[in-house]
């Protein structure tokens, strides 16, 4: 676990830094510097591109991680990586051609309720390609067990450039329209930087020959494309569907709430960069005992970290919105709570998805993903019409809880693995108790002072309780080490 702990720790710092910069952008700069319609528009464009991204690169970022460690010789590896780079062009080039012919029809359809979208439709495709190839090159570095630089480019680099562009808008160096164009360039630049780094780590000799196990690779890619697309739908379909039924400015209000809640997922995002390739490697070597060990240990560790973030966010959310000082955005309070619960549950499942998608049962991961995507689309259509943007958050919560539970039972039945222990129940009880204890506590101070004071008390109480209850041996060893220092 040494390399996992080391790179996860560095990645956690990077992701927290990225989220801090992103938080400044989302909560203050976007909301005050950019017109809310254009803020909604950029969220719509990026979310739609993210939905298309797995299709653009045929899920190759996952295929690389799944199969790379199974090849033994350099020639086999180079042959495989060449295929992974070239194959996406088989879909990108025809789609670009068809998209150019049907551009008017497509742009009219997605901009029916909000005409502001129409001139920017073509950039959705471009950004999707940039995002897709970034992930492919990032996978190149992850299979070399080097995730830190790519994580920095993904989490920090783009957000720093976004900050600079938002200040450029504020100082009238560029306008809202030019900001949209500049963001497209940022995603292209991000992809190029990742490409140069990936080839610096490992430059494959280009061998234009299909791998011997091409049938297995293509079959896996097909399922992962669909599963990846379904996963992207689950994450971003709400921001695509809201403008079809509501004013595009409401995407901005919704996105702020989603961003605040997504902070809870930081520990998993940090750990997954290195633990997913390791899980794939252990599964390829049929070392199920180590896979189960990673499953259980990562679950309780992630839940401890996510539990603290859940409490800090939801017990300070009113002060946080007061700090934003934009009353129209405060509709997101309940959105934060619902998405927070779904994020916490996903943390508890830790490597569940990685085990399914990299095992011989990967096909069922596809079926789960498709069912989740269809469910969230239907629920969004119903609930957004019924209760507005809160309905989008509720749809996500319901789908995550129901289908994630199914996946836990399936993995237990097929591989006799499940992540939960008695300590999981103790920890959930602790989180609920502290949440109820502080939920109605509002301090009569400036929001910053109130957030700092309440966070300090909650953190000390939570960490002390986790330590005394001995919920995780690894966490207690870590705490003892720092307490001695």
Secondary structure, 3 states (H helix, E strand, C coil): CHHHHHHHHHHHHHHHHHHHHHHHHHHHHHHHHCCHHHHHHHHHHHHHHHHHHHHHCCCHHHHHHHHHHHCCCHHHHHHHHHHHHHCCHHHHHHHHHHHHHCHHHHHHHHCCCCHHHHHHHHHHHHHHHHHHHHHHHHHHHHCCCCCHHHHHHHHHHHHHHHHHHHHHHHCCCCCHHHHHHHHHHHHHHHHHHHHHHHHHHCCCCCCCCCCCCHHHHHHHHHHHHHHHHHHHHHHHHHHHHHHHHCCCHHHHHHHHHHHHHHHHHHHHHHHHHHHHHHHHHHHHCCCHHHHHHHHHHHHHHHHHHHHHHHHHHHCCHHHHHHHHCCHHHHHHHHHHHHHHHHHHHHHHHCCHHHHHHHCCCHHHHHHHHHHHHHHHHHHHHHHHHHHCHHHHHHHHHHHHHHHHHHHHHHHHHHHCCCCCCHHHHHHHHHHHHHHHHHCCCCCCCCHHHHHHHHHHHHHHHHHHHHHHCCCCHHHHHHHHHHHHC
